[in-house]
Amino acid sequence: MLRRNFLSGSFALAIAASRRGLAGSNQAPKSILEYGARPDGKTLNTNAIQRAVDDAYQAGGGTVHVPSGTFLTGRIDLRSRVTLYLDEGCTLRGSTSLNDYDAGDGGGEGRQRHLIFAHDTEGVTLAGPGRIDGQGKNFWEPSGKTPIPADEQWADFSSRVLSPKKSGRPSPMLYFVNCRQLRIEDVRIENSSGWTLHALNCDDLNIKGIAIKNPVVGPNTDGIDMTGCQNVLVSNCSVETGDDAVCLKSENPYGPEPRLTKNVVVTNCHLTTCCNGFKLGTSSEGGFENITFSNSVIYNDEVELKARVISGIALEVVDGGWIDGVVVSGIQMQRTRTPIFIRLGNRKRSHDNPKQGIRGVSMDNVQASEAVLASSITGLPGMEVQDVTLSNIHVGSVLPSRPEWVGRTVPEKEAAYPEAKMFGMLPASGLYVRHARDLRLNNVEFTAPAGEARPTIIFDDVIGARVTGLKSAPISGGMPLVQVIHSEDVHLSEVSPSTSTLPENPSASTTTV
């Protein structure tokens, strides 16, 4: 009777979750209590949980059920066709001892320490309303870095005050390598000591309804990282962390060639951090194609500048790879330091890719309030960012201008780490574009505090730009609204207030309407 009542509640959901991910499995769910696990938060339950997972796998697949209570554990290796279901009121609490995260199997990065690990699996599911707590603060120590002056907080990060202990830490906390039909649903994941959830070279990945909550001071505590993954849906997720919230990468520690990151949709999420909200890069040895980011919120509360998102949307290729086909739409940002950062650099080239660069980027309906740094689109001489369209963009900035920012020379920084603050304060208040080709701006608006003396937009070494429907507050001190430098085939129409341009190259061609 008691067993029937148990199955009639949340345990029945575990069966449903298991059967969604399994090919006809009728195995009864296995409770970790049957294997000797104790929910007292003190007993190490690694072996009990692992035996339950292995038994389910040996039986052809099934669900391992973690009931209400706090279960201390080290590393758990998931197996094919197994669902790990965390019940309401359940907490899987990571051990504070590194010895409890043995390397296990899996080569390359799999030899690192992780709380949950899966390698070469099919049909793995991690689900349920329960919680995973990595107890990350036990693996950090003060970094000893010199504080940045108060008036330069816009270039600082809250997470730089701490660093990982020299003895090491479990990271990524949840790591999935070469997995197929991987589902992660509804779980709450907290206090990671490093990267929180990393999927590497995975196919048919569905991450739905999860909540990640790490301290903003947590060093390198990325939320969701996906490297070389294809056919991915990330939806209805909440990420609050101290490093990149959602980050796509292209590299391969398991082989010589990076795998294409392709067919990825991230939608209906809310993201907050002191680093980047939605990011492609920094690792960019291979390609990114068919990427969509939509209907999401990137925000900060009223916190100091160093605790705010550095880039809402960051698209970066600096390692010889490429971006071809990115659509961003329906994004609301609040207190994000830099709304848009697109960077093509030349940091390293590990592979001789026939396809390189950034092209085919479309952003529509992006609204950003209380911004601090100008957005930018920058390539290098002879390496232009190509075919970028920005439509229905509204950005409101709040940081008053300084005289020394007007007319600044912007360094190239060809091999520098890509970050929105890398050039310092830009000589444009709204958008700075350099080394770009075939750019379209449609219905864009930039506002700034009274007294802003910088041009709203600067085009420098731009070939082919069409600006239709630009709105901006007036510029103080005689600088133009749009400044055109060493560029050609730049055309403006429907610009308010009336604008002038400064073509500094005799061959530059500019039309102002």
C-alpha positions as CSV (number, residue, x, y, z in Angstrom):
1,M,0.0,0.0,0.0
2,L,2.8,2.4,0.9
3,R,4.6,1.6,-2.3
4,R,1.5,2.2,-4.4
5,N,1.0,5.6,-2.8
6,F,4.6,6.5,-3.4
7,L,4.3,5.6,-7.1
8,S,1.2,7.7,-7.4
9,G,3.0,10.9,-6.5
10,S,6.2,12.4,-7.8
11,F,7.8,9.0,-8.2
12,A,5.4,8.4,-11.1
13,L,6.9,11.5,-12.8
14,A,10.3,9.7,-12.7
15,I,8.8,6.8,-14.5
16,A,7.4,9.1,-17.2
17,A,10.8,10.9,-17.5
18,S,12.6,7.6,-17.8
19,R,10.3,6.2,-20.5
20,R,10.6,9.4,-22.6
21,G,14.3,8.8,-22.8
22,L,14.3,5.0,-23.1
23,A,13.4,2.6,-25.9
24,G,10.6,0.6,-24.3
25,S,12.1,0.1,-20.9
26,N,9.7,-1.3,-18.3
27,Q,12.2,-1.5,-15.4
28,A,10.8,-0.2,-12.1
29,P,12.6,2.9,-10.8
30,K,15.4,2.2,-8.3
31,S,15.5,4.3,-5.1
32,I,19.0,5.0,-3.9
33,L,17.7,4.2,-0.4
34,E,17.6,0.6,-1.5
35,Y,21.4,0.7,-2.0
36,G,22.1,2.1,1.5
37,A,22.1,5.9,0.8
38,R,21.4,8.0,3.8
39,P,19.8,11.5,3.5
40,D,21.6,13.1,6.5
41,G,23.9,15.4,4.6
42,K,26.9,13.9,6.2
43,T,27.2,10.3,5.0
44,L,29.1,10.0,1.7
45,N,26.7,8.3,-0.7
46,T,28.8,8.1,-3.8
47,N,29.0,4.3,-3.9
48,A,25.3,3.8,-3.2
49,I,24.2,6.1,-6.0
50,Q,26.8,4.7,-8.5
51,R,25.6,1.1,-7.8
52,A,22.0,2.2,-8.5
53,V,23.0,3.8,-11.8
54,D,25.1,0.8,-12.8
55,D,22.3,-1.7,-12.0
56,A,19.8,0.3,-14.0
57,Y,22.2,0.3,-16.9
58,Q,22.9,-3.4,-16.7
59,A,19.2,-4.0,-16.7
60,G,18.9,-2.2,-20.1
61,G,18.0,1.2,-18.7
62,G,15.7,2.8,-16.2
63,T,15.3,5.5,-13.6
64,V,17.4,6.0,-10.5
65,H,15.3,7.9,-8.0
66,V,16.8,10.3,-5.4
67,P,14.0,11.0,-2.8
68,S,13.7,14.0,-0.5
69,G,16.6,14.6,1.8
70,T,20.2,15.8,1.6
71,F,22.6,13.3,0.1
72,L,26.4,14.0,0.2
73,T,28.2,12.6,-2.7
74,G,31.3,12.7,-4.9
75,R,31.6,11.9,-8.6
76,I,28.7,10.0,-10.2
77,D,29.1,8.5,-13.7
78,L,25.9,8.3,-15.6
79,R,25.2,5.5,-18.1
80,S,23.2,5.1,-21.3
81,R,19.4,4.9,-21.1
82,V,19.5,5.9,-17.4
83,T,17.5,8.7,-15.9
84,L,18.7,10.3,-12.6
85,Y,15.6,11.8,-11.1
86,L,15.8,14.3,-8.2
87,D,12.6,14.5,-6.2
88,E,11.1,17.6,-4.7
89,G,13.0,18.4,-1.5
90,C,16.1,16.5,-2.6
91,T,19.6,17.9,-2.5
92,L,22.6,16.2,-4.1
93,R,25.4,18.0,-2.1
94,G,28.9,17.8,-3.5
95,S,31.6,16.8,-1.2
96,T,34.2,19.4,-0.1
97,S,37.0,16.8,-0.4
98,L,38.8,16.6,-3.8
99,N,39.5,13.0,-3.1
100,D,35.8,12.2,-3.6
101,Y,35.9,13.4,-7.2
102,D,38.2,10.7,-8.6
103,A,39.1,11.0,-12.3
104,G,37.2,7.8,-13.4
105,D,37.1,6.9,-17.0
106,G,37.1,9.2,-20.1
107,G,40.2,10.7,-21.6
108,G,41.2,14.3,-22.1
109,E,39.0,16.6,-20.0
110,G,37.3,13.5,-18.6
111,R,40.3,13.0,-16.3
112,Q,39.4,16.2,-14.5
113,R,37.2,16.2,-11.4
114,H,33.4,16.4,-11.8
115,L,30.3,15.8,-9.7
116,I,28.2,14.3,-12.5
117,F,29.9,12.9,-15.6
118,A,28.8,11.0,-18.7
119,H,30.9,9.9,-21.7
120,D,29.8,8.2,-24.9
121,T,26.3,7.7,-23.7
122,E,22.9,7.6,-25.4
123,G,19.5,8.5,-23.8
124,V,20.8,9.9,-20.5
125,T,18.3,12.1,-18.6
126,L,18.9,14.3,-15.5
127,A,15.6,15.6,-14.3
128,G,13.3,16.5,-11.5
129,P,12.5,19.4,-9.2
130,G,15.4,18.6,-6.8
131,R,18.6,20.5,-6.3
132,I,22.4,20.0,-6.9
133,D,24.7,22.0,-4.6
134,G,28.4,22.0,-5.4
135,Q,29.5,23.9,-2.2
136,G,31.8,25.9,-4.5
137,K,33.0,28.4,-2.0
138,N,35.1,25.7,-0.3
139,F,37.3,25.6,-3.4
140,W,38.1,29.4,-3.7
141,E,40.6,31.7,-2.0
142,P,41.3,35.4,-2.2
143,S,43.0,36.3,-5.5
144,G,45.3,39.0,-4.2
145,K,44.6,41.1,-7.2
146,T,45.0,44.9,-6.8
147,P,41.6,46.6,-6.8
148,I,40.8,48.7,-9.8
149,P,40.2,52.4,-9.1
150,A,36.6,53.4,-8.4
151,D,36.3,55.5,-11.5
152,E,37.3,52.5,-13.7
153,Q,34.8,50.1,-12.2
154,W,33.3,49.8,-15.7
155,A,36.3,47.7,-16.7
156,D,36.3,45.5,-13.6
157,F,34.7,42.1,-12.7
158,S,33.3,41.1,-9.3
159,S,34.6,37.6,-9.8
160,R,38.3,38.7,-9.9
161,V,38.5,39.1,-6.1
162,L,38.6,35.3,-5.8
163,S,40.5,32.5,-7.5
164,P,40.5,28.7,-7.4
165,K,42.6,27.1,-4.7
166,K,45.9,25.9,-5.9
167,S,44.9,22.4,-4.7
168,G,42.2,22.3,-7.4
169,R,38.4,22.2,-7.7
170,P,35.7,20.1,-9.4
171,S,35.1,21.7,-12.8
172,P,32.9,21.4,-14.8
173,M,30.5,20.3,-12.1
174,L,28.2,18.6,-14.6
175,Y,30.2,17.4,-17.7
176,F,28.7,15.5,-20.7
177,V,31.1,14.3,-23.5
178,N,30.1,12.7,-26.8
179,C,26.5,12.1,-25.6
180,R,23.5,11.6,-27.8
181,Q,19.8,12.2,-26.9
182,L,20.8,14.0,-23.7
183,R,18.0,15.7,-21.6
184,I,18.5,17.9,-18.6
185,E,15.2,19.2,-17.2
186,D,13.9,21.2,-14.3
187,V,16.7,20.7,-11.8
188,R,18.1,23.6,-9.8
189,I,22.0,23.7,-9.8
190,E,23.8,25.9,-7.3
191,N,27.2,26.9,-6.0
192,S,29.4,25.4,-8.6
193,S,33.1,25.7,-7.9
194,G,33.9,26.2,-11.6
195,W,32.0,25.8,-14.8
196,T,28.5,24.6,-14.0
197,L,27.2,22.6,-16.9
198,H,29.4,21.7,-20.0
199,A,28.3,19.6,-23.0
200,L,31.1,18.7,-25.4
201,N,30.5,17.2,-28.8
202,C,26.9,16.2,-27.9
203,D,24.0,15.6,-30.3
204,D,20.3,16.1,-29.8
205,L,20.7,18.0,-26.5
206,N,17.6,19.4,-24.7
207,I,18.1,21.6,-21.7
208,K,14.7,22.8,-20.4
209,G,13.5,24.7,-17.3
210,I,16.7,24.4,-15.3
211,A,17.8,27.1,-12.8
212,I,21.5,27.8,-12.2
213,K,22.4,30.0,-9.2
214,N,26.1,30.8,-8.4
215,P,27.5,33.8,-6.5
216,V,28.5,36.7,-8.7
217,V,32.0,36.5,-7.1
218,G,32.5,32.9,-8.1
219,P,35.6,32.7,-10.4
220,N,35.0,31.0,-13.8
221,T,31.6,29.8,-12.8
222,D,30.1,29.7,-16.3
223,G,26.4,28.7,-16.4
224,I,25.8,26.6,-19.6
225,D,28.7,25.9,-21.9
226,M,28.3,24.0,-25.2
227,T,31.3,23.0,-27.3
228,G,31.0,21.3,-30.7
229,C,27.3,20.5,-30.0
230,Q,24.7,20.0,-32.7
231,N,20.9,20.0,-32.7
232,V,20.4,21.8,-29.4
233,L,17.4,23.4,-27.7
234,V,17.9,25.4,-24.5
235,S,14.6,26.9,-23.3
236,N,13.0,28.4,-20.2
237,C,16.1,28.5,-18.2
238,S,17.4,30.9,-15.5
239,V,21.1,31.5,-15.1
240,E,22.6,33.7,-12.3
241,T,26.4,33.3,-12.1
242,G,29.9,34.9,-11.9
243,D,31.1,34.2,-15.5
244,D,29.5,33.7,-18.9
245,A,25.8,32.7,-18.5
246,V,25.3,30.8,-21.8
247,C,28.5,30.3,-23.9
248,L,29.0,28.3,-27.2
249,K,32.6,27.3,-28.1
250,S,34.4,25.5,-30.8
251,E,37.4,23.4,-29.8
252,N,38.1,19.7,-29.3
253,P,40.4,18.4,-26.5
254,Y,39.5,14.9,-27.6
255,G,40.9,15.1,-31.1
256,P,42.8,17.2,-33.7
257,E,39.8,18.8,-35.4
258,P,37.1,20.9,-33.6
259,R,33.6,19.9,-34.3
260,L,31.1,22.4,-35.8
261,T,28.8,24.0,-33.3
262,K,25.5,23.9,-35.3
263,N,21.7,24.1,-35.1
264,V,21.5,25.7,-31.7
265,V,18.4,27.5,-30.3
266,V,18.5,29.3,-27.0
267,T,15.1,30.9,-26.1
268,N,12.9,32.1,-23.3
269,C,15.7,32.5,-20.8
270,H,16.7,35.1,-18.3
271,L,20.4,35.6,-17.6
272,T,22.5,37.7,-15.2
273,T,26.2,37.7,-14.4
274,C,29.2,40.1,-14.3
275,C,30.6,38.7,-17.5
276,N,28.8,37.9,-20.8
277,G,25.1,37.0,-21.1
278,F,25.0,35.1,-24.4
279,K,28.3,34.5,-26.0
280,L,29.9,32.7,-29.0
281,G,33.7,32.2,-28.3
282,T,36.2,32.8,-26.8
283,S,37.5,29.4,-28.0
284,S,36.8,29.6,-31.7
285,E,39.1,27.1,-33.5
286,G,36.2,25.8,-35.6
287,G,32.8,27.1,-36.8
288,F,29.4,28.2,-35.5
289,E,26.4,27.9,-37.9
290,N,22.7,28.2,-37.6
291,I,22.5,29.8,-34.1
292,T,19.4,31.4,-32.7
293,F,19.0,33.4,-29.5
294,S,15.5,34.8,-28.9
295,N,12.9,36.1,-26.5
296,S,15.1,36.4,-23.5
297,V,16.1,38.9,-20.8
298,I,19.6,39.9,-19.8
299,Y,19.7,42.0,-16.7
300,N,21.3,43.2,-13.5
301,D,19.7,44.6,-10.4
302,E,20.9,48.0,-9.1
303,V,24.4,46.8,-8.3
304,E,27.9,48.4,-8.7
305,L,29.3,48.6,-12.2
306,K,31.8,45.7,-11.8
307,A,28.9,43.3,-10.9
308,R,27.0,44.1,-14.1
309,V,26.9,42.1,-17.4
310,I,29.9,43.2,-19.5
311,S,28.4,42.2,-22.8
312,G,24.8,41.2,-23.4
313,I,25.5,39.6,-26.7
314,A,29.1,38.7,-27.6
315,L,30.0,37.1,-30.9
316,E,33.8,36.4,-31.0
317,V,36.1,34.6,-33.5
318,V,39.7,35.0,-32.6
319,D,41.2,31.5,-33.2
320,G,40.9,31.1,-36.9
321,G,37.3,29.7,-37.0
322,W,34.1,31.2,-38.3
323,I,30.5,32.4,-37.6
324,D,28.0,32.0,-40.4
325,G,24.4,32.4,-39.6
326,V,23.4,33.9,-36.3
327,V,19.9,35.3,-35.6
328,V,19.2,37.3,-32.4
329,S,15.7,38.6,-31.8
330,G,13.4,39.8,-29.0
331,I,16.1,40.6,-26.4
332,Q,15.5,42.9,-23.4
333,M,18.6,44.1,-21.5
334,Q,18.7,46.1,-18.3
335,R,21.9,47.6,-16.8
336,T,24.1,45.6,-19.2
337,R,27.4,47.5,-19.6
338,T,27.8,46.8,-23.3
339,P,24.7,45.6,-25.3
340,I,26.4,44.3,-28.5
341,F,30.1,43.2,-29.0
342,I,31.2,41.6,-32.2
343,R,34.9,40.9,-32.6
344,L,37.0,39.2,-35.3
345,G,40.6,38.9,-34.1
346,N,43.7,36.8,-34.7
347,R,44.8,35.3,-31.4
348,K,45.9,31.9,-32.6
349,R,45.3,29.5,-35.5
350,S,45.5,25.9,-34.6
351,H,43.7,24.7,-37.7
352,D,43.9,25.8,-41.4
353,N,40.2,26.2,-41.9
354,P,39.1,27.0,-45.5
355,K,36.3,29.0,-44.0
356,Q,37.1,31.9,-41.6
357,G,35.6,35.1,-40.3
358,I,32.2,36.5,-39.2
359,R,29.3,36.8,-41.6
360,G,25.6,36.4,-41.7
361,V,24.6,38.0,-38.4
362,S,21.1,39.5,-37.9
363,M,19.8,41.2,-34.8
364,D,16.3,42.5,-34.5
365,N,14.3,44.0,-31.7
366,V,17.0,44.4,-29.1
367,Q,16.2,46.9,-26.3
368,A,18.9,47.9,-23.8
369,S,18.5,50.4,-21.0
370,E,21.2,51.8,-18.6
371,A,24.1,50.8,-20.8
372,V,27.6,52.1,-20.0
373,L,30.0,51.2,-22.9
374,A,29.3,51.7,-26.6
375,S,28.5,48.6,-28.7
376,S,31.2,47.7,-31.3
377,I,31.7,45.7,-34.4
378,T,35.4,45.3,-35.1
379,G,37.6,43.2,-37.4
380,L,41.2,43.7,-38.4
381,P,42.8,45.3,-41.5
382,G,42.1,42.8,-44.3
383,M,39.9,40.7,-42.0
384,E,36.5,42.4,-42.1
385,V,33.4,41.4,-40.3
386,Q,30.8,40.9,-43.1
387,D,27.1,41.0,-43.6
388,V,25.7,42.2,-40.3
389,T,22.2,43.6,-40.0
390,L,20.9,45.5,-36.9
391,S,17.2,46.3,-37.0
392,N,14.9,47.9,-34.4
393,I,17.7,48.5,-31.9
394,H,17.2,50.9,-29.0
395,V,20.0,51.6,-26.6
396,G,20.0,54.1,-23.7
397,S,23.3,54.9,-22.1
398,V,23.7,56.4,-18.6
399,L,27.4,57.2,-18.2
400,P,28.3,60.9,-18.8
401,S,30.9,61.6,-21.4
402,R,34.5,62.7,-20.6
403,P,36.5,65.1,-22.8
404,E,39.4,62.6,-23.1
405,W,37.1,60.0,-24.7
406,V,36.4,62.2,-27.7
407,G,38.7,61.5,-30.7
408,R,40.5,58.7,-28.9
409,T,42.8,56.5,-31.0
410,V,41.6,52.9,-30.7
411,P,44.3,50.3,-30.7
412,E,43.9,47.2,-32.9
413,K,44.9,44.6,-30.2
414,E,44.9,41.9,-32.9
415,A,45.9,39.0,-30.5
416,A,44.2,40.2,-27.3
417,Y,41.6,38.3,-25.4
418,P,38.3,39.5,-26.7
419,E,36.1,41.4,-24.2
420,A,33.9,44.4,-24.6
421,K,36.2,46.5,-22.4
422,M,39.3,45.6,-24.4
423,F,39.6,48.9,-26.2
424,G,38.8,51.1,-23.3
425,M,36.2,53.8,-23.6
426,L,35.4,54.2,-27.3
427,P,35.2,57.5,-29.2
428,A,31.6,56.8,-30.2
429,S,28.8,56.8,-27.7
430,G,26.5,54.3,-29.4
431,L,28.2,52.1,-32.0
432,Y,31.8,51.9,-33.1
433,V,32.4,50.0,-36.4
434,R,35.9,49.3,-37.8
435,H,37.1,46.9,-40.5
436,A,33.6,45.8,-41.6
437,R,31.9,45.3,-44.9
438,D,28.2,45.2,-46.0
439,L,26.6,46.6,-42.8
440,R,22.9,47.5,-42.5
441,L,21.3,49.5,-39.7
442,N,17.5,49.9,-39.9
443,N,15.5,51.8,-37.3
444,V,18.2,52.2,-34.6
445,E,18.1,54.6,-31.7
446,F,20.9,55.6,-29.3
447,T,20.4,58.0,-26.4
448,A,22.9,59.4,-23.9
449,P,23.1,61.8,-21.0
450,A,23.0,65.5,-21.8
451,G,26.4,66.9,-22.8
452,E,27.5,63.8,-24.8
453,A,30.3,65.1,-27.1
454,R,31.2,61.9,-29.0
455,P,29.7,61.0,-32.3
456,T,26.8,58.5,-31.9
457,I,28.2,56.2,-34.6
458,I,31.7,55.9,-36.1
459,F,32.5,54.0,-39.3
460,D,36.2,53.5,-39.7
461,D,37.5,51.4,-42.7
462,V,33.9,50.3,-43.6
463,I,33.0,49.3,-47.1
464,G,29.3,49.3,-47.8
465,A,27.0,50.6,-45.1
466,R,23.3,51.5,-45.3
467,V,21.8,53.4,-42.4
468,T,18.0,53.9,-42.6
469,G,16.2,55.5,-39.7
470,L,18.7,56.6,-37.1
471,K,17.6,58.6,-34.0
472,S,20.0,60.1,-31.5
473,A,20.1,63.0,-29.0
474,P,22.1,66.1,-30.3
475,I,25.9,66.0,-29.9
476,S,27.6,68.7,-27.9
477,G,30.9,70.4,-28.9
478,G,30.7,70.3,-32.7
479,M,31.4,66.6,-33.4
480,P,29.1,65.0,-36.0
481,L,26.3,62.5,-35.2
482,V,27.9,60.0,-37.6
483,Q,31.6,60.1,-38.3
484,V,33.0,58.4,-41.4
485,I,36.7,57.7,-41.6
486,H,38.6,56.0,-44.5
487,S,35.3,54.4,-45.6
488,E,33.4,54.1,-48.9
489,D,29.9,53.4,-50.0
490,V,28.3,54.7,-46.8
491,H,24.7,56.0,-47.1
492,L,22.5,57.6,-44.5
493,S,18.8,58.3,-44.7
494,E,16.0,59.3,-42.3
495,V,18.5,60.5,-39.7
496,S,17.3,62.6,-36.7
497,P,18.5,65.1,-35.6
498,S,20.2,66.4,-38.8
499,T,23.7,65.0,-39.2
500,S,27.0,65.7,-40.7
501,T,30.0,63.4,-41.4
502,L,33.7,63.8,-41.5
503,P,35.3,61.7,-44.2
504,E,39.0,61.8,-43.5
505,N,40.0,59.9,-46.6
506,P,39.7,61.7,-50.0
507,S,38.5,58.5,-51.6
508,A,35.7,58.1,-49.0
509,S,32.2,58.4,-50.3
510,T,29.4,59.4,-48.0
511,T,25.9,60.4,-48.7
512,T,23.8,62.1,-46.0
513,V,20.1,62.5,-46.3
